[in-house]
Amino acid sequence: MDIDAYLKRLEITIDVENSLKTLQNLHRAHAFTIAFENFNVHLKRPIPLDKENLFQKLIVEKRGGYCYELNTLFSFLLQEIGFNVTHLIGRPLYGYKNALRPRTHMVLKVETEGKEFLCDLGFGGRGLIEPIELIFNQESIQFDDIFKLVPHTDGYELQSLIGDDWVPLYSFDLHKQQLIDYELANFYNMHSPDSRFTQQLICAKPTSKGRILLLDKKFKHYEDGKSKIVTIQTAKEYDEILHKYFGFTNLLAEKLFS
């Protein structure tokens, strides 16, 4: 893997090593730079999870991806640097009103400096910005967000403080997965009418002051506790937002909305 090209895509210049500082810097830069998006689901394009195709899409073409793409490529980068990475799978909880959902969310456990951390770049508009140590009930302040892990029957539950309430995002355990284990979940999210990703166009990214989110033709900009929602009227406007706010160089709107 071309680590220099990866770091250039993340817009950072650092000496990489197996350290907590490196892990934090890479995770934060990744979250702020490479968008969460599900456009290939709606473009009816394949979503391969091998290193070469992921690097081409996310790094060379400056696109984004969803959890299997973002976290898989990030795991390849970390392993190349020398981190011990374990691939895990979680059960989405956020937005489902206690309905039992299948385990379809990919997350990572990363070890450094004798400690274990949850890393996750693929939970859309509510995901982590920085790694969080695998310790229960320890609040992690990450820019405009606060997260914590609590016990769950699955093992762990990641929560986010939204308003005055701690809201469950997803649960997971520490049972190691192989990359092939995500293929069924990837296929389900690409094709099932019950999948959130087939129902809605999504593009999301955190910022140092809040979040930006595209849901179909609604652009939502959250900053300093305030929100602004704009309805996009034209394909040109859609592509301009993708370029200005999410760093896309491809023109996709005509194909997405044709």
N, C-alpha and C positions, 0 to 999 in steps of 0.2 A: 504493500500500500504506500502511496505517495503521501507521507505525513506532512510534508511542506505544503502541498496543494490543499490538503485538508485544513491545515492551520490558516492558510490564506483565505479559504472559504469562510472560516470562522472569524476572520478579521482580527486575529491576535498573533502576536510574536512572543513566544515564550520558549524556554528550555523545558522539554518534557521529560519527566521522570516518574517513577512510581512513588508518588507522594500525595497527601491530601490536598495540598495547594494546587498541584497540577490537575487533579480530579475536579476540584471545585471550579478552577478557571475554564477547563474544557467544557464541563457540563453547562455552566452559565453562558459561555459564548455560544454553544450549540443551541441552547434554548432561545437566545436572543436573535440568532442569525438564521437558522433553518426552520422554516415554518412546518407546523403540523397541517397536513392537507390530504384530502381523499379524492383528488380530481381524476386519477386514473380509473377509479371505480366507475365514474360517470362517463369517462371517455372510452370505456370498454377496452382498456389496454391491460395487458398482463402486469402483475406486480411480483416479479421475481425477487427472491431474498438472498441471492448470492452476492459475494463481495464486489464483483466486477460491475454488475448491473446497478447495484445500489450506489457505488461510487460515481458511476456515470451520471445517474439521475440527480443525486443530491449534491454532489460536489462539482462536477463538470457542467451540467445543465442548469445548476442553481435552482432546482426544484425543491419541494419538500416531500413529506410522506407521512404515513401513519405509524403506529407503534412498532410494527414488525420491521419497517424500513429504518426508522430513526434509531431505534434501540439496537437493532442488529448491526448497522454500520458503526455506531458508537462503540459497541462491544469489540468489533474488529480493531478499531483504533486503540482502545485501551489495552487489548491483548498484545498488540504490536509494541506498545510502550513497555509492557511488562506487568500490567495489573492482572490479578486473579479475578476473573469474571465468571459468575454463575447466571445462566439464563433461567428465569422464573416465569410463572404465569399467574395472572390474577383474575378476579371476578369483578366486573364493573358493578358499582352500586349507585353512582351519582345519576340522578334523573330518572330512576326506574321505580320509585315509590314502593320499595320493598319487594318488587317482583324479582323472583330468582332468575338470574341470568347465567349463561354458561361462562366457563373460564376461557376468556378470549383475549385478555390484555397482557401483553408482554412487558415484563420489567426485568431489571438487572440487580444482582447483588454484587458489589465490588468491594474487595478487601484492600486496605492500605494502612500502613502504620499500626498494624495489629488490631484494627477495627473494621467492622462491616457496615456498608452503606447501601441504602436503596437509591438506585439511579433510574430515572425514567424521563425520557424526553418526548413521550408519545401519548399524553393524556389530554390532548386538545386544549381547550380554553381554560382548564383548571389545573394543569399539571405542575410538577415541580420545576423550579428554576435552578436549584442547586441540589446536590446529594443530601440525603437525610440519614443520620446514623440510625442503625437498627436498635433503638432503645425506646421502650414504651413511655408515653406521656411526657416527652421532652419536646417543648415547642421550638420550632425552627422558623425564625423570621426571615423571609426571603423577599426583599423589596416590599411590594404592596401586599404580599400574601403571608399567611402564617399556617404552618402545617404541623401535624403531630401523628405519631403512630400509637394505636391503642390495641389491646388484645381483641382477637376475633376468633370465632370457632374455626376459621380457616388458618389461623395463626396470627396474622397482622391485619390491621385495617388502617389505611391512610385517610386522614381527615383534614379538611381545610376549614379555617374560620371564615365564614361568610356572614357578614353582619354580626349578630350576636350569637350565632349558632355554629357549633362544630358539625360539619356536614360530611358524611362518609363519601369517599371517592371510589375506593376499591379495596378488596381484601386479597391477600395472597399468602402462600406459605413458602418454605425454603426448599421445596423438593426440586432438584435439578431437572431442567428440560434440555433436550437436544434440539438443535435448530429444525430438524425435520418435524418435531412435534407441533410447530406453529403453522404448518402447511394447511391443516384442516381448518383452523381458526381463520387463517388468511382467506381461504376459499369461501368460508361462510360469510365473512364480512364483505367480500367482493360481490357475492351473488344472492344472498338470502334477502327476501323482502322484509324480514324481521330485523335486519341489521340497520343500525342507525346510519351507517355509511352509504347504503343504497337509497336511503330516504331523503338525504339532505347533502348539499354541497357544503363542505366545511374547510375553512382555512384560518388558522389561529397562531398567535405568537404573543408571548409576554413582552413587556417593555419595562424599563426601569421605574416607570411611574404607574403601570397598570397593565392592561391587556388590549389587544386588537383582535377582532373576530369577524370573519365573513361567514354568514349563514345564508345560503342561496344568494339572493340579491340584497341582503341587508348587511351593511357595514357598521359594526359596533365598535366604538372607541371609548375604552374606559381609562380614565386618567385622574389621579388625585381624588378618588372617590366620586367623580362625576362621570356620567355616561352621555355619549352622543351617538345617535342612530341615524344613518343615512340610507335611503332606498336608492339603489343604483339603477339608472335609467337606460344606459346604453352599454354595448360591448366594449366600446372604447373606454368608457369610464371605469368599467370593471378591470380591464387590463392595466389602466393607469394606477388604480389602487393596488393591484397585485405587484406592480413594479415599485411604486413609491413606498409602500408600507411593508411588503413582504420580500422584496428583492428579486422578483421573478423577471427573467429576461425573455421568456416565451410568451407569445400571444395565444391565449387559450380560450378567451370568452366566446368567440364565434363558435368554436367546436363544442363548448360546454352547454351553450344555450340554443344550438341549432335544432 
